[in-house]
Amino acid sequence: MKRTLQARVEANALELARQGLPKAPFYLTGQAGGQPFSVHAEGERVILTSGDGRREIDLLPPATASVPSSLPAPLVPQGIVSVDGEGFEDPPLPGASPLDEALEHLADGDALPEGGGS
């Protein structure tokens, strides 16, 4: 009997040295809405057992994909989307506006040209 106890103590000491102190067990059982259930922990998972069966919930966060150190250059920096680039005018230079021509006509008292000044 003494040898058996010593062997178990040695095995327990080796397990404690390798794994550290064991985590306190977690177990909960009861009824909700008249249905029996139990919840217990298995490592980093929580197990819910009920009349519907057994469900496992992993408590570790999901592995995330590596984030690139730099983002690629934007494909459409001005927000203009075009397959072939046709149908779009070049944007006005800084300090200019597409309305400038129409405003000049209005300031001179002239009627706006056909098409609103463009």
Secondary structure as the mmCIF struct_conf table of DSSP 4:
data_model
#
loop_
_struct_conf.conf_type_id
_struct_conf.id
_struct_conf.beg_label_comp_id
_struct_conf.beg_label_asym_id
_struct_conf.beg_label_seq_id
_struct_conf.end_label_comp_id
_struct_conf.end_label_asym_id
_struct_conf.end_label_seq_id
HELX_RH_AL_P HELX_RH_AL_P1 LYS A 2 GLN A 19
BEND BEND1 LEU A 21 LEU A 21
HELX_LH_PP_P HELX_LH_PP_P1 PRO A 22 PRO A 25
STRN STRN1 TYR A 27 ALA A 32
TURN_TY1_P TURN_TY1_P1 GLY A 33 GLY A 34
STRN STRN2 GLN A 35 GLU A 42
TURN_TY1_P TURN_TY1_P2 GLY A 43 GLU A 44
STRN STRN3 ARG A 45 SER A 50
TURN_TY1_P TURN_TY1_P3 GLY A 51 ASP A 52
STRN STRN4 GLY A 53 ASP A 58
BEND BEND2 LEU A 60 LEU A 60
HELX_LH_PP_P HELX_LH_PP_P2 PRO A 61 PRO A 68
BEND BEND3 SER A 69 SER A 70
HELX_LH_PP_P HELX_LH_PP_P3 LEU A 71 PRO A 74
BEND BEND4 LEU A 75 LEU A 75
TURN_TY1_P TURN_TY1_P4 PRO A 77 GLN A 78
BEND BEND5 GLY A 79 GLY A 79
BEND BEND6 VAL A 83 GLY A 85
TURN_TY1_P TURN_TY1_P5 GLU A 86 GLY A 87
HELX_LH_PP_P HELX_LH_PP_P4 GLU A 89 LEU A 93
TURN_TY1_P TURN_TY1_P6 PRO A 94 GLY A 95
TURN_TY1_P TURN_TY1_P7 PRO A 98 LEU A 99
HELX_RH_AL_P HELX_RH_AL_P2 ASP A 100 ASP A 108
TURN_TY1_P TURN_TY1_P8 GLY A 109 GLY A 109
HELX_LH_PP_P HELX_LH_PP_P5 ASP A 110 PRO A 113
TURN_TY1_P TURN_TY1_P9 GLU A 114 GLY A 115
BEND BEND7 GLY A 116 GLY A 116
#
